Structure formats: C-alpha cells, structure tokens
C-alpha cells in the first residue's frame, strides 16, 4: 500500500490516462475546446440518418455486436479499468458484466417500448385515429464520472443508441482511457457504420461545456450535484433537455426481524467496495436496537479482513482524488468532536488516497458525516428504537438516490416509505443489475430516469399524430362557420356524458 499516488493531471491541452498506482502515463488525449467538440457533434449528427434508417432490428444486432466485442476484449478492458481507477480486477469484471447486460436489454427491448402505438380517441373525436410516435432526439451528449468508468456511460449510451440517436461521450478526465476503449469497441464491432455514430469528446469541464454549447439535442449527465447545477444553467441557454444522475447519501435500514449476518454482508459490500465510491453505495445505516449489537459486531468482523491496495487480493483500492481523503478526514474529525463513537478508527485511518474502513457510531444527524456525500470507505451507524424512527432519519438528507432494507416481513412497507428512486430489499445495490428497473433519484440526487422502459423513453421524444378517418358533419365543431345543429349536438352529448341531467 502506498499513500503517494500520481497527482491528477491539470494541463488544459491534454488529458493523460494514468495508472493510478504508479503514475505511469498509458495514453494521452487532447483536452478538446468548444470548437473541437462542436466538430465532433456535427460529425455525429451526420451519422444519424444512416442509424435511423437501420430500424430497431438492425440496431439491435449492432448493439449486441458491441457487447460481444466488449466481452471478447474483457481482459484488456478489465486491466485498463483496474489500472486507471485502482479497483480490483474482479470488481472491474463485474462492472463489465452489468454493462453488457444493460446493452443487451436496451437492444432487445427498444422496439417493444418505442414502436408507434395506436390510442383510442374519446367519443368527441370518434372519427379520428390517434398514433403516438417516438422519435430519436438526434445527438445525445453523455457526460460521465470516473467511479464506474465503463458502466456509468454504457447505460445511457445503450438506451440512446437503441432509441436511434447518435451519441457523443465525454468521459471523466480521470478515466479517459476506458471511455475511449468503450467507443473504439463499438466502431470495431460495426466497422461498416459511420465512425462518429458513437463519438468521443475528450477533456475536462471545458469539453463537457462544449458539448452543451454545440449544442447536443439531449444531455445525460452523471456526476456530482455541484456540477449538475452548472450543467443545468448551461443547458437553460439552449433549452436542452437533460437527465441528471447526481450523488447520493444512501441509507440502509436493519429492522428487528432482519437476518443480521446478511445485513452485515450487504453493509460491508455496499459501504466499502470500490473504496466507497459508489453513487448508490451505503453511507448511512440505521439499525434497530434489538439487533444493533449483533449487527455492529458482524460488520466489524467483516471489515477487519479488509486489505487495501492495488495488488491482487486487495479488497479495494485507493480513492481517485486526494480531496476525497481530505473530505473523509474532515467528516470523521468533526463527527468525533461532536460526540460520535468510532468502533473502527478515526481520521488517522485515512492515508492520502487510501482509507482503511471507518465506522462512526451515533454521529450527530446534522453532521457532515451524515448529511454530505463522503464517497470514501466510511459509514455511519445509528441505533434506533423503532423502524419508524429509521425511516424518518433515512429520509432526512437532501439526497434521495437509492436505499436498502433488511427485514424478513416488512421490506415492502419500509421501502414504500423511503424518499428515493430505488430500494433493495434484503440486498444492496441489486436494482442496478436488473436492466429493466428504472434508475434515478429525487432531490439533490437528480431527476429523470435511465435503465428500463423509462430509460429508453428518456432518449426519444413523443410525436402525436391524429388522422381524420371520415366526416361526421354535424359533430365538427372546429369550423369557422359551423352549422347550428353542431352546437346543439355537442351540448346534448356533453350533458349526457358529464352533466347532472345526463346521469339521471
Ligand atoms: P463531477 O461532477 O466532478 O464530474 C462528472 C463529469 O462532469 C466529468 O466528466 C467532468 O469532466 C464533467 N464536468 C465537470 N464540470 C463540468 C462543467 N462545468 N460542464 C460540463 N461538464 C463538466 O463528478 P465525478 O467526481 O467525476 O464523479 C463523482 C460524482 O458522481 C459523485 O457525486 C457521485 O455520487 C456521482 N455519481 C452519480 C451516479 C448516479 O447514477 N446518480 C453514478 C456515478 C457517480
């Protein structure tokens, strides 16, 4: 284990793909300015006609070919994810598996969800047919974070492509290599298609801003609430529609009838895998007093086996950025000063970007450790005297992304009382791996949904079409010079359908 990791690149002319453990530069990419990004968007736009003409069935085949290519190159890809992000190779492989499941699901369900649909008009318009068409936006911009460098961009990209859009991906400047490989895999698998159908815009904030200024026709953002606000401000200028996947402070509730050992497994995985850098990771735990002692002991047992590092066999790696370690230290120090217990460690357990697991017990609910995203290997645990208290506290932050509940009998009831977008019952984070389940948050966690039917609809817009089938002259009120009988007939019909006399 080493605390001295490579500093993040700051140059504006290029972004490096680095091995987080050694600092070795593996590849260098341009830090694109607004003009360069606008050019990428223009070329992506020119590819939309070909993609649109292919139709759902052909697009399905092309997307599945992409998934196949990713799996065929999984060894290189997993190594790259591991080297850029520091996460264990096994976790990187799991990320790949979930990513290709999502690609296949979007590919196979787009036709069912997005094909034109006939609707029945009401009596007033009985001589009309109604059809709801769904059309792609055109070019979708995807701005993604570094914590799941493959999966985070794949989900919106797969849905957007399946819906018939071209896509420009702006990956995180900290994991550009994985983003580039994702795009290269699509081109390799579909060499006969225009290369810019799924295109890459590399760089940092300026490249992301360039994507919005281009402008793209829809923007899918995944990242912090702070950046989300800046992006919304920029999108307001062009009224560009957005889907915002921001941060979380997810709670896990352990009810008195929970399987405590399973809950401890879930808390350990949800709170500490990927060094706690999971938007839907567990950051707060509310445990009923009847099982609190057993649960905390079981969680401590698991965390005592953690090995931190980037070697084979490590449980998790470093945090991506030095500032996360500083945030974690500050949160721990303030919480302990405010009276929190620390059955596992204090601020001294944070060594630069590496953090040993930290458990804070009964931290003040208004402290930063409870209210703000930590994004590091730390969870707070509070003992509560009722499930109702757990629900109230779980709902007590501005975030509302995911949540988890362990209970043998009350899972559904507790889940329905939580203010968030997704809940796992008797597991953690499971909803992510079920591509048919929509994903997204409330409050500071963002709005709109990716994944599932709703995620496909997110990347298409509705066009309503009404077709007159035949004339009913007496009923046509939409005439500048209508016959007198029309108003009489309309009144009669409206009274019959809505009025008191009609109902008698
Ligand atoms: P970030 O907000 O710093 O950056 C996200 C992306 O936005 C990067 O590609 C970055 O270059 C770009 N960006 C930054 N400033 C920009 C600007 N002004 N205009 C346009 N683009 C800009 O987030 P991060 O540090 O990369 O990722 C961590 C955050 O992401 C955490 O808050 C985490 O919870 C969140 N996250 C959310 C989800 C989700 O699905 N809700 C998933 C993963 C991560």
Boltz pocket constraint, residues with backbone or C-beta under 6 A from the ligand:
constraints:
  - pocket:
      binder: B
      contacts: [[A, 143], [A, 144], [A, 145], [A, 146], [A, 147], [A, 148], [A, 152], [A, 170], [A, 171], [A, 172], [A, 173], [A, 203], [A, 204], [A, 205], [A, 206], [A, 207], [A, 208], [A, 209], [A, 222], [A, 223], [A, 224], [A, 225], [A, 226], [A, 227], [A, 228], [A, 230], [A, 231], [A, 244], [A, 245], [A, 246], [A, 247], [A, 248], [A, 278], [A, 279], [A, 373], [A, 375], [A, 401], [A, 441], [A, 445]]
      max_distance: 6.0
